[in-house]
Amino acid sequence: MSPPTAIEPGEAAGPEQSRLREGWPTETRATDTRFGAALTALYGVLGVHLVPRWDLRAYDVRQLGASVEPGSLGAITVRASIRNVGAKPQPLPLLRVTLQDRFGNRLASREVPPHDYLPPSVAPPALLSVDQRIDAQLAFVDPGTSAVGFELDACLPSRGGGVACANDTSAR
């Protein structure tokens, strides 16, 4: 006996329902802007944590510079922009900041959630629309003279409970 499908034959009326019947992976259906949130909530009620399969390649993260402001007590402020170059809306990503030494070696790294990089005057959108750009600003303590560079990367929660980033080899 085959496992039950999300919609049984004969119940589908429109193109969205027929795509469900054709067997889209559940994580892909969860990214649909029309019913993804409801599907994720329904699976949650059933005790299943659904992690949508968003496209990490859809983020264009650009460094806009770094500075130490007078009176900042040694805090470095990094500015960046995040743009959705994908074909559908995407959630705001975590931004991974990796500090590097003069040889490009990783000294330290952390993922920064949207509420920590959006300016206070900007309310976070539910999703980043197609071709929408937002500016990000991150502040952290100056690690000293050993850190001379940094790298930014867009990341999202992964199925295993970790984080996957656009520059990770597994995300390509």
C-alpha positions as CSV (number, residue, x, y, z in Angstrom):
1,M,0.0,0.0,0.0
2,S,1.4,3.4,-0.9
3,P,1.7,6.2,1.7
4,P,-1.0,8.8,1.8
5,T,-0.5,11.9,-0.3
6,A,-1.2,15.5,0.8
7,I,-4.2,15.7,-1.5
8,E,-6.0,12.6,-2.7
9,P,-6.8,12.2,-6.4
10,G,-10.1,13.9,-7.3
11,E,-9.6,16.6,-4.7
12,A,-7.4,18.9,-6.7
13,A,-9.1,21.7,-8.5
14,G,-6.4,24.3,-9.4
15,P,-2.8,24.4,-10.4
16,E,-1.6,24.8,-6.8
17,Q,-3.4,21.6,-5.8
18,S,-2.1,19.7,-8.8
19,R,1.5,20.6,-7.9
20,L,0.8,19.2,-4.4
21,R,-0.5,16.0,-5.9
22,E,2.5,15.7,-8.2
23,G,4.7,15.2,-5.1
24,W,6.6,18.4,-4.4
25,P,8.9,17.9,-1.5
26,T,7.2,19.2,1.7
27,E,10.1,21.6,2.4
28,T,9.6,23.1,-1.1
29,R,5.9,23.6,-0.6
30,A,6.6,25.4,2.7
31,T,8.3,28.2,0.7
32,D,5.2,29.1,-1.2
33,T,4.0,32.5,-0.2
34,R,0.3,31.6,-0.5
35,F,0.1,28.7,1.8
36,G,3.6,28.0,3.2
37,A,3.0,29.5,6.6
38,A,-0.2,27.5,7.1
39,L,1.5,24.3,6.0
40,T,4.4,24.9,8.4
41,A,1.9,25.5,11.2
42,L,-0.1,22.4,10.4
43,Y,3.0,20.2,10.4
44,G,4.0,21.9,13.8
45,V,0.7,20.8,15.3
46,L,1.5,17.3,14.2
47,G,4.9,17.5,15.9
48,V,6.9,17.9,12.8
49,H,9.4,20.8,12.6
50,L,9.3,21.8,8.9
51,V,12.3,23.8,7.6
52,P,11.6,25.3,4.2
53,R,14.1,24.8,1.4
54,W,15.0,28.4,0.7
55,D,17.5,29.3,-2.1
56,L,20.7,30.5,-0.4
57,R,22.0,31.5,-3.9
58,A,19.2,34.1,-4.1
59,Y,21.1,36.4,-1.7
60,D,23.5,39.1,-2.9
61,V,25.4,40.3,0.1
62,R,27.7,43.3,-0.4
63,Q,30.1,44.8,2.0
64,L,29.7,48.6,2.2
65,G,32.6,49.2,4.5
66,A,33.7,49.1,8.1
67,S,34.7,51.9,10.4
68,V,35.5,52.7,14.0
69,E,33.4,55.7,15.0
70,P,34.8,58.3,17.4
71,G,33.6,57.6,21.0
72,S,32.6,54.0,20.1
73,L,35.0,52.5,22.7
74,G,36.7,50.2,20.2
75,A,33.6,48.9,18.5
76,I,33.8,48.2,14.7
77,T,30.7,49.0,12.7
78,V,30.3,47.0,9.5
79,R,27.8,48.1,6.8
80,A,26.4,45.8,4.2
81,S,23.5,45.4,1.8
82,I,21.4,42.3,1.2
83,R,19.4,41.9,-2.0
84,N,17.1,39.1,-3.1
85,V,18.1,38.2,-6.6
86,G,16.0,35.1,-6.7
87,A,12.7,34.3,-8.4
88,K,10.6,34.4,-5.3
89,P,10.4,36.1,-1.9
90,Q,13.0,34.9,0.7
91,P,13.3,35.3,4.5
92,L,15.9,37.7,5.9
93,P,19.0,35.6,6.3
94,L,21.4,35.3,9.3
95,L,24.6,37.2,8.4
96,R,27.8,35.2,9.2
97,V,30.6,37.5,10.0
98,T,34.0,35.9,9.7
99,L,37.1,37.8,10.9
100,Q,40.3,37.1,9.1
101,D,44.0,37.6,9.8
102,R,46.4,39.1,7.2
103,F,46.7,35.7,5.5
104,G,43.0,35.2,5.1
105,N,42.7,32.6,7.8
106,R,39.6,32.5,9.9
107,L,40.0,34.0,13.4
108,A,36.4,34.0,14.6
109,S,32.9,33.7,13.2
110,R,29.3,34.2,14.3
111,E,25.9,34.3,12.8
112,V,23.9,37.5,13.4
113,P,20.1,37.4,13.3
114,P,18.2,40.1,11.4
115,H,17.0,41.9,14.5
116,D,20.6,42.6,15.4
117,Y,21.7,44.0,12.0
118,L,18.6,46.0,10.9
119,P,18.7,49.6,11.9
120,P,16.3,50.3,14.8
121,S,14.1,52.5,12.5
122,V,13.5,49.6,10.1
123,A,10.8,47.0,10.9
124,P,11.9,43.6,9.5
125,P,9.8,42.5,6.6
126,A,8.2,39.0,6.8
127,L,10.0,38.2,3.5
128,L,12.5,39.9,1.3
129,S,10.6,40.5,-1.9
130,V,12.1,39.8,-5.3
131,D,14.8,42.4,-6.1
132,Q,14.3,44.1,-2.7
133,R,17.4,45.4,-1.0
134,I,17.9,46.2,2.6
135,D,20.9,47.7,4.4
136,A,22.5,46.1,7.4
137,Q,24.7,47.4,10.1
138,L,26.6,45.3,12.6
139,A,28.7,46.4,15.5
140,F,31.2,44.3,17.4
141,V,34.2,44.7,19.7
142,D,37.5,45.3,17.8
143,P,39.4,42.1,18.2
144,G,42.8,43.8,17.9
145,T,45.6,44.0,15.4
146,S,45.5,40.3,14.4
147,A,42.1,40.8,12.6
148,V,42.6,42.8,9.4
149,G,39.7,41.6,7.2
150,F,36.3,40.1,7.3
151,E,33.8,38.2,5.2
152,L,30.0,38.3,5.1
153,D,27.8,35.4,4.1
154,A,24.0,34.8,4.0
155,C,22.9,31.8,6.1
156,L,19.6,30.1,7.0
157,P,18.6,27.4,9.5
158,S,19.1,23.9,8.0
159,R,17.2,20.7,8.4
160,G,19.6,19.2,11.0
161,G,19.1,22.1,13.4
162,G,22.4,23.8,12.3
163,V,23.0,26.6,9.8
164,A,23.8,26.5,6.1
165,C,25.5,29.4,4.4
166,A,25.7,30.4,0.7
167,N,29.5,30.0,0.7
168,D,29.4,26.5,2.3
169,T,30.3,23.9,-0.3
170,S,27.2,21.9,0.7
171,A,24.9,24.8,-0.2
172,R,26.1,25.1,-3.8
